[in-house]
């Protein structure tokens, strides 16, 4: 391969990567806008109530013997 063909190939790859980057940034902006729009539709007291209820349920679940034991085993094995 000549240097010119390599240079053209690199240039083409750079253009493709730039197009992919712009597309990804555009998708992220769209998703952020959609998330903000959807989050404004949920009233704050409802969101806080769901978070409180979810935390209560998770706390009750993890205080039972089986998940508690499994979590301790996991943390113990992870230490090694």
MIMITOR-351163 format. One line per 4 residues: for each residue x, y, z of N, C-alpha, C. Coordinates in steps of 0.1 Angstrom, whole numbers, plus 2048, in hexadecimal, padded with zeros to 3 digits. Last residue first. Example, Ala and Ser with C-alpha at 12.3 -4.5 7.8 and 13.67 -1.06 7.14 Angstrom:
<nodes>
880,7EA,847,889,7F5,847,881,800,84F  884,7C7,84E,87B,7D3,84E,884,7DF,84E
</nodes>
This chain:
<nodes>
78F,78E,9E7,79B,787,9E4,7A0,789,9D6  778,79D,9E9,784,7A2,9F0,791,79B,9EC  765,78E,9DD,76A,799,9D6,777,79F,9DC  75E,77D,9F2,765,778,9E6,76B,783,9DE
750,790,A02,75C,788,A07,764,783,9FB  73B,798,9F2,745,7A2,9F6,752,79B,9FB  72E,77F,9EF,733,786,9E3,73E,790,9E7  727,77A,A09,730,770,A02,736,778,9F6
716,78F,A0E,722,78E,A16,72C,785,A0F  702,789,9FC,709,795,9FA,716,795,A02  6F8,771,A06,6FE,771,9F9,707,77E,9F7  6EE,77A,A1F,6F9,770,A1E,700,770,A11
6DA,78B,A16,6E4,790,A1E,6F1,787,A1E  6C9,77A,A07,6D1,784,A00,6DC,78A,A08  6C1,769,A1F,6C8,764,A13,6CF,76F,A0B  6B5,778,A35,6C2,771,A36,6C9,76D,A29
6AC,79A,A2E,6A8,78C,A2F,6B5,784,A2F  6B4,7B3,A27,6B5,7B0,A35,6B1,7A1,A38  6AE,7B6,A0C,6BC,7B4,A10,6BE,7B1,A1F  692,7BB,A0E,697,7B0,A07,6A5,7AC,A0B
691,7D4,A1C,68B,7C8,A22,690,7BB,A1B  69F,7E4,A0A,6A4,7E2,A17,69E,7D5,A1E  68D,7E2,9F4,69B,7DD,9F3,6A1,7DB,A01  677,7EF,9FF,676,7E1,9FB,684,7DB,9FA
681,809,A04,67C,801,A0F,67B,7F2,A0C  688,811,9EB,692,810,9F5,68E,807,A00  66E,812,9DF,678,809,9DA,684,807,9E4  663,826,9EF,65D,819,9F0,667,80E,9EA
673,83C,9E8,672,838,9F6,66D,829,9F7  66E,83D,9CC,67C,83B,9D1,67C,836,9DF  653,843,9CC,658,836,9C6,666,833,9CB  653,85C,9D9,64C,851,9DF,651,843,9D9
661,86B,9C6,667,869,9D3,660,85D,9DB  64F,86A,9B1,65D,864,9AF,663,862,9BD  639,877,9BD,638,869,9B8,646,862,9B7  644,891,9C2,640,888,9CD,63E,879,9C9
649,899,9A6,654,896,9B0,64F,88E,9BC  639,88A,98A,639,893,996,643,88F,9A0  646,886,96B,643,87F,977,644,889,983  64D,897,956,63F,892,956,63C,88B,964
668,89B,958,65F,8A6,95C,650,8A2,95D  672,884,94D,673,885,95C,66A,891,961  66D,888,932,665,87D,939,666,87F,948  67F,89C,92D,671,89E,92A,668,894,932
697,890,934,693,89C,93B,684,89F,939  698,87C,921,698,878,92F,693,884,937  699,88A,909,68D,882,90C,68C,87E,91A  6B2,897,90C,6A6,89F,90B,699,897,90E
6C2,880,90C,6C2,889,918,6B5,892,918  6BE,876,8F3,6BA,86E,8FE,6B9,877,90B  6C9,88B,8E3,6BA,888,8E2,6B6,880,8EE  6E3,88A,8EC,6DC,896,8EE,6CD,893,8ED
6EA,870,8E3,6EB,874,8F1,6E2,880,8F4  6E7,874,8C7,6DF,86A,8CE,6DE,86D,8DD  6FC,886,8C2,6EE,88A,8BF,6E5,881,8C7  712,877,8C9,70F,883,8D1,701,887,8CF
710,863,8B5,70F,85F,8C3,70C,86B,8CC  715,873,89E,708,86C,8A0,706,868,8AE  72F,87C,8A3,724,886,8A3,716,87F,8A4  73C,863,8A2,73C,86B,8AF,731,875,8AF
737,85B,888,732,853,893,731,85B,8A0  745,870,87B,737,86E,878,730,866,884  75F,86A,884,759,877,887,74A,876,885  763,851,878,762,852,887,75C,85F,88B
763,859,85D,759,84F,862,757,850,871  779,869,85D,76C,86F,859,761,866,85F  78D,856,863,78B,862,86C,77D,868,869  78B,845,84D,788,840,85A,785,84C,864
794,857,839,786,851,838,782,84C,846  7AE,85B,842,7A5,866,841,796,861,840  7B8,841,83F,7B8,847,84C,7AE,853,84C  7B6,83F,823,7AF,836,82C,7AE,83B,83A
7C8,853,81B,7B9,854,817,7B1,84B,820  7E0,848,825,7DB,855,82A,7CC,857,827  7E2,831,816,7E0,830,825,7DB,83D,82A  7E5,83C,7FD,7D9,834,800,7D7,832,80F
7FD,84A,801,7F1,851,7FE,7E4,849,801  80F,835,806,80C,83F,811,800,847,80E  804,816,7F9,80C,823,7F8,807,82B,804  808,7F4,800,800,800,800,809,80C,800
</nodes>
